[in-house]
Amino acid sequence: MNKFTFSFAGSELSALASGGLFWPAQDLLVVSDLHFGKAARFSAVGGSALPPYETRETLTRLEKDLSETGARQVICLGDSFDAPGIETALPEDDLLWISRLMAGRRWTWIAGNHDPAPLGLAGSHRSEMSVGPLVFRHIAKAGATGEVSGHYHPKARITARGRAISRPCFLIDEARLILPAYGHFTGGLWSDSTVLCALMAPEARAILTGKTLFEIPMPRRAMA
């Protein structure tokens, strides 16, 4: 399993190449911003055409992470679906696939800003959830500690050996951990954005995803 192990709030966690987070002590896989049904929503409102297979590509990676980690608990950190009720527009095969992955696992859907929670599906539905020293929610809150969130779809860009590299990334400081988007075609917010620079502490780090995960100081805008 391709992973990068680190400590946060006294807990040993593993960042996965896919953008998922695994907590071995809790047998817990955490994923954020799946945005299932994005292509279906764009099609419904006459927007840009997207490949209709983004949900299946995301489910393929999710199934692989569940198999490799053996996770018996799953927390989806919000924006699991791209719009309220969009799950009803998904192909039946995709809904059956989701149900199959949920079977036998303790599955929690955290409400996001795109979806209050897919109430038509099984599992627990919460605004946030605490497990041991960690609290899981969709959007980071000021003053939080031990917080794991998503929402911003963070990405980092660096230059290495004269070559520009950009990848989705995890952002970590002493108080919070922000996950990258797990879903396909989700876009993202650069780590040097004003929003993320204000949110994360000066000593924050970034773990870049991909075939080789690695940690760097969080890229920020150069100060004038």
Buried (B, 14 or more C-beta within 10 A) or exposed (E): EBBBEBEBBEBEBBBBBBBBBBBBEBBBBBBBBBBBBBBBBBBEEEEEEBEEEBBBEBBBBBEBBBEBBEBBBBBBBBBBBBBEEBBEBBEEEBBEBBEEBBEEBBBBBBBBEBBBBBEEBEBEBBEBBEBEEBBBBBBBEEEEEBBBBBBBBBBBBBEEEEEEEEBBBBBBBEBBBBBBBBBBBBEBBBBBBEEBBEBBEEEBBBBBBBEEBEBBEBBBEEEE
